[in-house]
Structures are given as structure tokens and as C-alpha cells.
Amino acid sequence: MKRLFVLLLVCSLCLSAVPVGTTATAASSDSYVSIDKVTVSPTPPTPGEEFTVFAAIRNLPNSSSNYNVQHAELRGGPGQNLTVHDETSVPGFVRPGERKYVRLTATIDDPGTYSLRLHVTGTNEAGERIHVQRTVEVQVGAERPQLSIDAADPVATADSTVNVTVANGLPSDARNVRVTVEGSDIAVENPRRVRSLLVSGSDETFDFTVRANSPGTHRVTAHLRYASGDGEQRTVTQHAMVNFSALSKRVTLDAKSAAEGSAVDVTLTNFGNVPVTNVVVSGESPNATLADVPIDEIDAGESKTVALNITRSETDGDIPVNVSATYEAGDATGAANTAVTIASNPGAIRLTGLEMEREDGKVHFSGSASNVGLTDANSVIVSVVPTEGVEPAHPNKEYFVGTVPSSDFVSFDVFADVDDSVSTVPLKVSFLVDGERRTYTVNVEYEVDDDAAATANQSSSGLLLPAAVGGVVVLVVGAIIVVAWRNSRDGT
């Protein structure tokens, strides 16, 4: 009995050594982290309108660990047309008793009631994974104005135009309309437009000047804020992904002599994909001075021509000119160059030694095509211009003189049928200098030859007088014969 009693006593002492409550399991790490203070703005959003979900992530005061929140995500159910636009930067470590906030933006295209899920993940100090979630109820309204964003061939690092069209399909007018534009890595000049009214069933397009800092695809966001028919302030947000091309700048120059060697015509062509601005065209020569010419702007794909006037020339003959242009294209600068040789006194044809005479009822014009310039004149042609009372005639209606060397001349002959009522006969002179054809007209005075007419009249008068005298003599002789015949018959 003593042995049994001792055994029972030992067993009892051993059981009393085991501490009470050891069956409780350690609390889950997730149980110390919660999501609270969830709000949705605006409430309710309209279809397609961007809304924002705000939420606080809380680490309970009795937590024994800091929690590193690494990701927050908003999820929708199948077929809900939920589009998440922006996920907030993760708040990082949340200490016991502390709250950190997250913000997420999204749109839903169709009206209705939606149960979305806000998921938050991270780890505790021991590296254990945390995953908590919360249901977010969103009620989406039925109607809203429509926004569309359009950009025509935008180019990075240069001013481009973004058009935002607002279409008010609501049954009521939209008042106090305000449209703003912003973008990812994009600067917007004057980003706000306002209108007092946008009537029901109408639309309006607002243009904005934007400049992307780098080529590639950038998100452009348009916000519409307005007062609805019941006076409630509403907001609609629309996003568009816009591709900005890399800037391309290329301007070419073409120069040639002009104004008989007193200027240089310069044609600038913009082959780039942006307008060029603040253009300055200049010319340099060792023996001439040329005036600079500014140009405000040349659009992409267009050309402009300017004249560089020669204000001083120290030589006759050939003048070498270097032509250059500087310009700005977006945030870049550029330059173009070319060279041309011009003549300070280029070839020019003048008609000299003009003579006019009648031949077989035609008028014959002759003279010299004289080159009064210091370069050759090529393809020289002298011709009669048909006008009222004047017609070119054979054998030479026009005369091809050909090449006339500098300070030289070549003769020409042309013919015309001319009425006596005509006072001038036009002769056209055409020639080539430096590859450019030049044409002008000379009016040659025409007069009837008075000496020839007088001679003709005198000839006629000289013939009539002898004829008259002869007639008188014949009559006198006839009378004498008749009288003599009568006397013979009478015997006298």
C-alpha cells in the first residue's frame, strides 16, 4: 500500500509541473493587419469616369512586428470592364499602432453596382507573407459627357497639338465647363480651358499645345469638370496613349542669281517633321556685301524664297557667294549651306541700229542684237508680235540669233505686214542668262513713207499735164482740118 501511495504521489507532482494553456496556437500574422477607412470618390462615378479608392492599412497596437507592405491592388470580377489607371506607391513599413494610406484610380465603362476587391500584400520582420483584402462597393451612374483625345503626328521635344473633344449627350446643359490636360513626362502650355455653357446635344473641341520630353508612347489625360442640371459638380476623366515620334530636322538651300546680278534668290525647303522658326538667311562674298533676311517660320514640307540684295560690289563679272541659313526646330538648332557664283553685270540683249523699209508690200526690220552685259547671252530670239494691224510675215517671222558673246552683237532681220493706221510695231526679244530665260518687248515707231507718197503723186501729175496738152493740140488740129475741108467745098 505504501508503494502504491508513493507512486500516485510522484505522478501527481509530475502533472503539476506542466504549465496551463500550452494548447493555444500562435496568432496568425495576418490577424494583426487590417484595411479600414475605405472611401470612393466621386460617388457615384459615371460610366468611364475615373474614380479613386482611398484606404488605410493598419497594424494593430498589440502587434509584435513591423509589417512591410509591398503591393496594393484593386481587382474586379469577370466581365466588369474595370480598368485600373494608377496604383499608388507602396507605403512600406507599418509599425504597431500605425496607419499608412494607399490610393488607387480606375474606371468602369458600364453603369451598375460593382463589388471590387482591394488586395494588400507584404511581409513581417520574420519574412512571413501577409495578405489581407477588403470588399469595395462602387455604384456607377448611367450617363456622362463623352471625351475623346486626338493628336496629329506629334513629335517629341517640339510643340505638338492635342485636341480634346467634349460631346454633351446629357438631356441637360453642362454649365461651368472646365477642361484640363496633363500627361506623363509631358509639359502642357496653358493646360486649362473654360466655357460657361455646353448645351445638351452639342460638342466642342479644345486644342492644347504639349511638348513631350522624349520620343515614345506617353499617357495623356483629359479631365472634364462641369455642373450638371441639378447643380451637382461632376468630373469625367479620359486617358489616351499617344506616340511621339523622334524629332527630324533637315533644311536645304537652293540659290541662283536674280535681278540682273544685283541679288541672290534663295529657296529654303523644310524636309523635317516640325516647323522651323527664327530662320536667318545670309550670304558672304570676298568682293561683295549682301543683306541678311529673317524668316519667322517654315512649316514641315513647305518652301519659301527670299532675295539677298547685294548692297556693295567691288568687281564686275563673277562673284562667288556662300549662302547659309540658321534655324530652330523644337528644342534643337540647325544650319544649312550652299554656294553660288553670280555675275554683277550679267548678259543682257538690247536692239541697236534699228532700220525699217518697205519691200514688196512688207515692212523689213533689221538691226543688231547687242549684248551689253559681261556674260554670254544664249538662245537669243527676235520676233514680231502679232497685234491689231500687225502680222508676222515671211521670210522671217522670227529670227534665231543664237549666242551673243559679252560686249558683242549679231545682226537680225524680221518682216511684218503692217496697216497704214498702225503707229508702233512690237518686237519681242528673248534670251537665256545663267540658265534663266528673260523676255521683253520693244515698240518700234512706224510711219508711212511721206517721200514715197509724194513721189507717187508727182509722177501722176507729170503724166496728166502732157496728156491734157496733147488733147488740146489734137482738138485744134482737128478744127483746122474741118475748116479747110469746108472751104474747099465752097470753092474758096
CORURNOR-V689188 format. One record per pair of residues at least 6 apart in sequence whose ideal C-beta (glycine too) atoms are under 6 Angstrom apart, sorted by the first residue. I is the first residue (numbers start at 1). J is the second residue. Records with the same first field share a line. If there is no record, write none. Layout:
BEGIN
I->J, J
END
This chain:
BEGIN
29->124, 128, 130
30->130, 132
32->60, 63
33->59, 67, 130, 132
34->58
35->55, 132, 134
36->56, 58
37->56
38->55, 136
39->54
40->51, 53, 138
41->52
44->139, 141
45->51, 140
46->141, 144
47->109, 110, 111, 140
48->107, 109
49->144, 236
50->105, 107, 237
52->105
53->104, 136
54->103
55->102, 118
56->99, 101
57->69, 94, 100, 120
58->99
59->67, 94, 96, 98
61->96, 97
63->96
65->124, 125
66->93, 95, 125
67->94, 122, 124, 130
68->93, 122, 123
69->90, 91, 94, 122
70->90, 121, 122
71->121
72->102, 120
73->119
74->84, 104, 106, 116, 118
75->117
76->82, 116
80->114
81->108, 109, 110
82->106, 108
83->107
84->106
85->105
86->105
87->104
88->102, 103
91->100
94->100
108->140
111->140, 141, 142
112->140
113->139
114->138
115->135, 137
116->136, 138
117->133
118->134, 136
119->133
120->132
121->131
122->130
123->129
143->170
144->236
145->166, 168, 236
146->167
147->166, 222, 224, 236, 238
148->165
149->164, 220, 222, 240
150->163
151->162, 242
154->160, 244
155->245, 247, 273, 274
156->212, 214, 215, 244
157->247, 330, 331
158->247, 274, 330
159->209, 211
160->210
161->207
162->208, 210, 220
163->205, 207
164->179, 206, 222
165->203, 205
166->204, 224
167->203
168->174, 198, 200, 202
170->200
171->200
172->200, 229
173->197, 199, 200
174->198, 226
175->197, 227
176->227
177->195, 198, 226
178->194, 225
179->193, 206, 224
180->191, 192, 223
181->188, 191, 208, 222
182->221
183->218, 220
184->218, 219
185->213, 218
186->210, 212, 218
187->211
188->208, 210
189->209
193->206
212->218, 244
215->244, 246
217->241, 243
218->242
219->239, 241
220->240, 242
221->239
222->238
223->237
224->236
225->235
226->234
227->233
228->234
247->330
248->272, 273
249->272, 329, 332, 334
250->271, 272
251->268, 270, 336
252->269
253->266, 268, 323, 325, 336, 338
254->267
255->264, 266, 323, 338, 340
256->265
257->342, 434
258->265
260->346
261->342, 343, 344, 346
262->310
263->307, 309
264->283, 308, 321
265->305, 307
266->281, 306, 323
267->303, 305
268->304, 325
269->303
270->276, 298, 300, 302
272->300, 329
273->300
274->300, 329, 330
275->297, 299
276->298, 327, 329
277->297, 328
278->328
279->295, 327
280->292, 294, 326
281->293, 306, 325
282->292, 324
283->290, 308, 321, 323
284->322
285->319, 321
287->314, 315
288->310, 313, 319
289->311, 312
290->308, 310
291->309, 311
293->306
295->304
298->304
313->344
316->344, 345, 374
317->374
318->341, 343
319->342, 344
320->341
321->340
322->339
323->338
324->337
325->336
326->335
327->334
343->375
345->373, 374
346->373, 375, 433
347->371, 373, 375, 376, 377, 433
348->372, 373
349->369, 371, 377, 380, 429, 431
350->370, 372
351->367, 442
352->368, 370
353->367, 368
354->367
355->366
356->365
357->364
362->393, 415
363->416, 418
364->415
365->414
366->413
368->409, 411
369->380, 401, 404, 410, 412
370->409
371->377, 404, 406, 408
373->406
374->406
375->406
376->403, 405
377->404, 431, 433
378->403, 432
379->432
380->401, 404, 431
381->398, 400, 430
382->399, 412, 429
383->398, 428
384->392, 414, 416
385->426, 428
386->392
389->419, 421, 422
390->416, 418, 422, 425
391->417
392->416
393->415, 416, 417
396->413, 414, 415
399->412, 414
401->410, 412
404->410
416->425
418->446
420->448
422->446
424->443, 445, 446
425->444, 446
426->441, 443
427->442, 444
428->441
429->440
430->439
END
